Structures are given as structure tokens and as C-alpha cells.
Amino acid sequence: MIHRRDFLLGAIAASIAGAQARAQAVADDEVRNILHDRIDGARQSVGIVAVSFASEDEKITTYGRSGAKNDRQLDGDTVFEIGSITKVFTALLLTEMVTRGEVALNDPVAKYLPAGVAMPTRNGKQITFLDLASYTSGLPRIPDGIPTSGGNPYAAYTVEQLYAFLSNHTLRFDPGTHYEYSNLGFGLLGHVLALRADASYEDLLVSRICLPLGLEDTRISLTSSMRDRLAQGHSSTLEPTSNWDLPALAGAGALRSTANDLVKFVKATCLSGADAPLRQAIDMLVQTRRLTNLPNTEVGLGCFIRRGNSDEIIYKDGETGGYASFAGFSTKLRSGAVVLSNSTNLVNDIGFRLTNPAYNIAQYPPEVTVDPAVLVTYQGTYEMGPKFALGIRAEAGRLFVRGTGQPEFELFAESENRFFMRFVDAQGTFLRDKDGAVDRLLWHQNGRYTYCPRVP
């Protein structure tokens, strides 16, 4: 389903809405206090760069430190891994190639794969480029062969493994009918577009997207200058981590960038005029929508559209093993925000607040202390679905959760058996059988409850 929306307002309407955005912007002192509390109070990051902007105004606030050996001061040119924000770049690369006539949104992906690679189908329906770009391909979040732990989980995954997985996978849903977030789908999309253009994914992205938009610090391979400005990544517990490499699935999350470059990118996609570079491809990117099973949320090509507070926000977040990122834009206020952190704890609430001040910063329930011996009884694997599980780990009186193919996050206790995540509205309650043994985890997220049995 493709819907058209009035994203590009006339000059008069844009100037009025822009004035509203500037009048309602979060005050500088509040932004600094938010970052101070997040870093020094909640200890959820080592350093954060936050930018709010409208058509002409930009305000940057930094707090903390890069954590790098050179201890370079944080600024708009500090380099971070941006994780899944890469997916929006990959989607724009797709629409750019559509405008050239090199591919079509409804082309079956199998058309461009090497002979001998069998794409999965279901009920006679093939996976198209549009299905991949809108998270409706039916492919799972990650393929088999990627470890759920370790410092650089995608690094050893090969194209040969990707092809073998595709040739043997059975889809659970008809393509184009069911939303399911998929790193695999976007990794495959980037790979196939590169095959079609007979170039590497990075070379293609740089030549077709980054150079036309003036993005000099958005790359996979770090230049010497970018390396000097790279912030050190940290885990959810603020321990230094290794950077991530995604050689076979680069289109899903391999990019590194800066706040300055991401502001340029959001402005190019949401604030540029009719004669701006990549205009036709950008229009296709932001006007294509499909439904999701998430509250008040549609999916675009790579990005998401959240409705609330009498507004519509186009956004994408990202995370790797050591970084978290957010880029968003309010179609009502004509204002946006970019937030980059050098830890894997999410910063979405900060991003939404800076994009539209009607959104609130996450509040923390009172935390209680639980006997470390009790926490140890919760350790184990809890199955949420056929391909997704939650791994629970206890260490030094703290409890951690890791979803399949995701970074690890800390859980905080509300009671002896009920725990919550910070910055994500998610809670877990450990349940025991009649003999007193922990056998289930009741997980609550996005308004849904799921019983996750403990895997023996």
C-alpha cells in the first residue's frame, strides 16, 4: 500500500510552522540538564551529542566525553556508529536506483541474485524490493549463524552463509502482508543493490547518496580524520566495547557518521526544496507507507512514522554493541533532532523530546535491591518465539537481558521478581512453578504481554 502525504509544505506554511517550532523548542538549560542526568545520574552513557534544528536554526548540546584515547572534546564532528539508521540510507539508495530505471520497487529480489541462489517464497508470492525496504518481506530479524553474544557478532558472517540461509529458509508469512523488523532484510537489500550496480555497497552509497548530499563523514571505512574523531563505544554497563563490522549485511547497520552529517541528511529528506539533490528519490522514500502492528506507528522505507501529540514524526533509531542513535523530524513543527551516544543504552526519549517538546523524557520507577542469590536463579534463556529468545544473565548483584541478535541491557528491580528497562517501555516478571523453580518470564512491551518459557 502506498500513501501520499503532504510532507513538502508551501513557503508560507513552512515559515509559520517554523516559527512555532522555534517558539516551542526545548530550552538550552533543559537539554543540558537532560544529558547531565542521563550521564552523571543514571549512568547510561559516557558522552552524548544532541542537536535540535528547524529550517534555519540549529542548536547543539554536548555533555560527557568521547572516551577515546585522544580524549577529543565532543562536538558535531565526533564520529559514532549509527547502527540501523543505515537502513534509511539503504532505502534511499533503492529509490535512487528506481529513479534511474535500474530497478523497480516491485521487482522480485530473486531476479538480481546469482544463479543457484533460491529466494524463499510463500503461496506463490515472491519477495520484492518494496517488501525488504518496508520490513514486510517475511524474513526473520537475523539469519542463522550470527552469535547472540560477543563483541562483534556480524563480523564473521559471510555472503555464502547468507545464500545458504535464503535457499533453505521457510517463510512464516506471505511477503508484503506482515510487519517484522529485519536486519537480514536490509542487509540483503544493500547486497542485492550492490550486485545490480556492480559495485561495493559502500562505494555505491558514497557516490549515489553521500556525495550529492554533501555528507563527507558518513562512511563504513573510517578515513584517518574520522578515526581521530571516533568516540569509543561502551556497553550498557559503560564498559568499552569493540566496533561492529557487517561485511555481508552492511545495508542493515554498518555506517559511521556525525551529528552534523545526520542533520544534513534529515534536512535533505524532510526540509529541502523542489530542486534539491535526489528530490525524486526522496519523495518516493517519505511517501511510501505500510501498516505495522506497533501502536500509532506506520513504516516507511527504512524509517518509521509515529503519530501522537497531534503530530507525525518521521524517525529512525539505531544501536550497535557500543553506540545508540536517533534521527527524527516533526512534520507539524517542521523541526527535528539528532542524538548520538557512545553507549548502547537507547536515547529515543531524548530525540522525541527535542523533536517535539510535547513528548516526555522517560521516568524511572523506584529501584529496589534484590538478593544476588535470587538474581542467579533467573539466569537462563527464555523463548519468545521460534527464532527469538531473551537471555538473562546475573553478575555482581545486577541483572541483564539480551534479545537474539541484540546488545545486552541492564534490568532494574521494582520488586524481587519484577524488573524494568530504562528508556524502553518494557518490563519482565519471573514466574515460578508449583515447586518454586523459575520456569517462565512474562514480558510486557508495546502494550503486549508474552509468556516466555524457560529453555531447559
N, C-alpha and C positions, 0 to 999 in steps of 0.2 A: 504494500500500500504506500503510495507516495502522496504526501500532502504539501501544498504550498502555503508558506506563511509570510506575513509582511515583515520581514526582518530589516529591509532597507527602507527606512522612513525618508520622507521628504526633508529638505534642508530646514524648513521652518519647524516642523515637528521635532526633528533631531535636536535643534538648538534649544527648544523649550524643555525637552526631556533631559538634555544635558545639564541645563541649569538646575533641574530638580535633583539630578544625581549629585551635583557638586554641593547643593544645599544640604542633602541628606547624608553625605559621606561620613564615615566613622572618623571621629576626631583623632588627630595625631597622638595625643596623650593616651587615648584608649587603646589604639593599636599597640603602642609600646608596652602598655600595661598587660595586654593580652599575651604578647610574646614573652615578657618578663615572667608572668605567671606560668606559662607553658614550659619555660626552660628552667627557671630557678625554683618554682613552686612544685609543679607536677613532675618535673624532671623527665619530660617527654621528648626532649631534643637537646642537641648541643648548640645548634645555631639555626636561625630562621631568617629568610629574606621574604618580605611581604610587600607587594605593590598593589595599590588601587589606582584606577585610572578611568577617565572619560575620554571624549574625543581629543581634547587638547591637554588636559591636566594629567599628571602622574605624580603619585606620592609613594616614596619608597621608605620602608622602615626595616631596619635590621637589628637583631639582638643576638648575643652569644658569639660564638667563634666558629671558624671553619673546621677546627680540629686537625688540619693538615700540618705537616712537619714545618712548613714555612710560616705557619700561623698568620696567613694573609687575612687582612680585615675583610669581613663580609660586605659585599656591595652587589649592585645589579649585574656585574660581570662575573660573579662567582659561579662556578660550574657545578651542576648537580646531575645525577641520573634522574630522568623524568619518567622512567617506567612506562606505564600504559598510556600516558599522554602521546606516546609514539603512535598509538593506534589512529589518532586523528590525522597525523601526518600521512600515515599509510592510506587512510581513506581518501585524503585529498590527492594523493598520488594516483589512486584509482580514478577519481573523477577527472583529473587532468588528462589521463590516458584515454578516457572516454571522449573528451572534447577533441582529441586528436584523431579519433576514429580507430585507435589501436585495439581497443576492447569495447565491449558493451556491458552495461550493468547486468543484463540478463543472460550474458554468455555463461554456459556451463564451465566451471573451472577445469574439468577434465579435458577440455579442448586444448589447453595450453600445457598440459603435463607430458612428460616423456612417455613414449610407448612402453607399455608394460606396467605402468602405474595405474591401478584401478581406484578411482574415487568411489566412495560408498554412495549408494542411492537408497531410496526407500519408496515403495509403492510407485515405482517408475519415475520418481521425481529426482532430478539432478541438482546438486549444489551449485548455485550461481555466485558471481562476484557480489551481487547485492546481498545474498544470504550471508556471505562471510562478513561483509562490512557492517551489517546491521545485527550481528550476533544471533542470527536465526538459521544457521547452517545445520543445526542438529549435532555438530561436533562437540565433544566434551571440552571442559576448561583446559586441560592439559592432556597430552598423549601419554601412553605407557612409556616407561624408560627414563622419566625425569624424576630424580630423587626428591623426597619431601623434606629433606634436611640437608645441611651442608652449606658452605659459604657461597657457592657459585653454581646453582643446580642445573642451569641450562647449558653450561659451557661445553659439556662433552656430548650433547645430543646432536646427532648427525642428520643430514638430508636422507641418507639411506634408511635410518630408523623412521623418519617421517614417512617416507614412501611405503615402507613395510607396514606401518600402522594404518595408513589410509587404505591399503589394499586388503586389509584383514578386518577392518572395523565395521561393526553393525550399528547403524543409526537407530536411536530410540524414538526419533520424531521425524516427520516429513520435513524436508528442507523448506524454509520460508514460513513455517507455522508456529514455531515455539522459540521464545527468547531464552538463551542460555549464554552467559558470559564465557568467552572462549579465547584464551591466549593462543591455543592451537589454530583457531580460525584465522586470526590476524597474522600469525606467523606464516601460515600457508598463503594468505593473500599477498603479503610482501614478497614471498619467494616466487610465486607464480607471475606477479607483475615484472619482477626482475628477469625471469626467464623470457617473458614476452618481449621485453626491450633488449635482451641480450646484453645485460649489464649487471653489476652487483647492485644489491638493494641500496647500499649507501651511496654509490655513485649516481644512481638514478634519482634518489631523493634529493641529493645536493643539487644536481643540475636542473631538475624539474621544479622543485619546491623552494629549497633554501636560498639559492642564488636569486631567483626572481623576487623573493620577499625580503632580501637583504639580511638573511639570518647567517651571520658569519661564525657563530659559536654553537650551532646545532649540528652535531655530528655524532657518529658512533666511535670512530677512531679519533682519539684525542690529539690535537695538534700540540706542539710544545707549549704554546701560550695557554691553551686550555688546561693542560696538565698542571701548569704552575698555579692556575686559579681553581683547581678542583678541590671541593670540600671533601673531607674524609667522611665516609658513611659510617653509621652506627646502628646497632641492633635496637630493639625495643627497650633493652636494658642499658643502652648507651655504651655498649662495648664496640670498639672499632671492628668493622667488617670489611670483607673484600668486595671489590666491584663486581658487577654481574656482566656476563657475556652471553649473547644469544645468537651464535653464528647461524644456526639453521632456522631460527624463528625471530629474526631481527625485527620484522614488522610489528611484532607484538609489544616490544618494550625495550629496545636496545639504545635509544637515543640519550645523549647527554646534552644539556642546554643551560641557559642562564635566564634569570628573570627578565632581563632586557630583551632577549630574543623572543621569549614567550609572550611578552606584552606586544611586541611587533606582530607576532603570529595571530594572537587573538584580535588585535585591531584590524589586521588584514582580512580575517574571515568574518568579522562582525561589524566593522565600522568603516570599511573602505568604500570608495565611490564606484560609479559605474565603469570608469576607465582604469581601475586598479589592476595590477597584475593578477592573473589567474581568476578573473572575475567569474567567468562562466563555470569553471570547475568549482569555485567556492559556492556559487548559488546552488549548484547541484548537491554539494556537501551539506549545507544547512537546511535545505528544503525537503530532504528525503527523510521520512519518519516511518517507524513501525512501533507497534504496541509492545509493552513488556508486562510482566507480572509483578512489577515493583510499584509501590504506591505513588500516584501522581507523577509518574515518570514514563516518558517515551524514549525510544532510542533513535538516534540519527545515524549517520555514517561515522562510526568510531566514537562519537560523542553521545552525551545523554541530555535530555531536556527535562528539567524539574519544574513542576508547577506548584506554586504556593505563595502566600503573602501577596496575592493579586499581581503576580509576576511570573515570568517564564525565564529560567536561567539555563543557558547552554553551557555545559561544563564537561570536563573530564579530569579525573584524578589519576594518580599513578603511585606505585610503590615498588621498590626493589628490596634487597636484603639490608640496605643501609640508608635509604632515602624515601621521602614522601613528597608528593607534589599535587598542586591543584591549579587549574586554569578555568575561569568561568566568566560569563558575560550576561548581564541583565538586559533583556530585550525591551523592558519597560523603562528603566532608568538610563539605558544606554551607557552603562558603566560596567567595569569588570575588575577582576583581581587575579593575581598570580601569587602563589605562596609556595616556597621551596624550603624543605627542611633536610638536615643531614642526619636524621634518624628515620626509622621505618614507621614510627607512630604517625597516624593519619593527621592531616591538617585541614580536612574538608570543612569543619565548622568555622575555622578562621576564614577560609576562602569564601564561603557563602555569606558570612557576616560582612566582609569587605565588599562583596559584590552588591549586596542589598542589605542595609542595616536592619531590616525587619527580621532577619534571621538571628538567632541567639547563639552565643558560644555555649558549648556543651558544659553541663554541670555534673559534678561528681557526687554520687551517693556517699554517705559516710562510710569509711572503710573500717573494718574490724580486723582484729588479729586472730588467726586460726593456728592451732597447734600444728607444727611442721609434721608430726607423725600422722595427723589426719590428712594433710595435703598429699602425703605419699600414697595414701590409699586411693587417690583419684587418678594416679598416673595410669596411662594406657591409651588405647585407640578406640574411638567411638565412631561408628559408621553412620554417616548421614545419608548416604546414597550409594549406588553401585560403584561409583568412581570417585567418591569424595568422603573423606573422614576427617575427624578432628583428633589430633594428637595432643595429649595432656602430659605435661612434664612438671615435676616439682623440684625446686632447688633452693636451698638455704632459706626455707620458710616462705618462698614465693611460688606462685603457680603460673604456668604459661600454656598457651594454646597455639597450635599451628594447623591451619587447614591444608589440605592436599595442594601442593604446588604454591603455597603462600609463605610469606615470612612469619616469624613467631611473634606473638604479642603477649603481654602480661595480662593476667586476670586478677581482679581485685575483689576482696571478700565483702559481701554485705551481711552474710551470716556464715555459719560453719559449712553449709553446703551450697550456698548460692553466691555466684560470682558475676562480675560485670566487666565489660571492656570500656575503656575511656575513648571518647571521640567517635565511637560507633555504637549505635543503639542496639547492643547485643548483650544477652545475659545467659548464663548456664547454671542449671541446678542439678547436682549429682544425687541420684536416687539409689536406694539400696533394696535388695530382695528381702524375702522373709527371714533369711538367715543373717542379715546385716551386711552382706557383701555389696559393694558398689557395682551395679550391673547396667545402669543407663545414665545418659546425660540428656536432660530436657533443655534444648537450645531454643532461645527466643530471639528472633531478629526480623526486622522489616515487618513487624506485626504478626509473624507466624511462629508457631511452636512446632518443634520437631523432636520426636523421641529418637535418640541415637544409642542403639545398643552397644555395649562394650564388646569389643572383639576379643575372644579368648587368647 
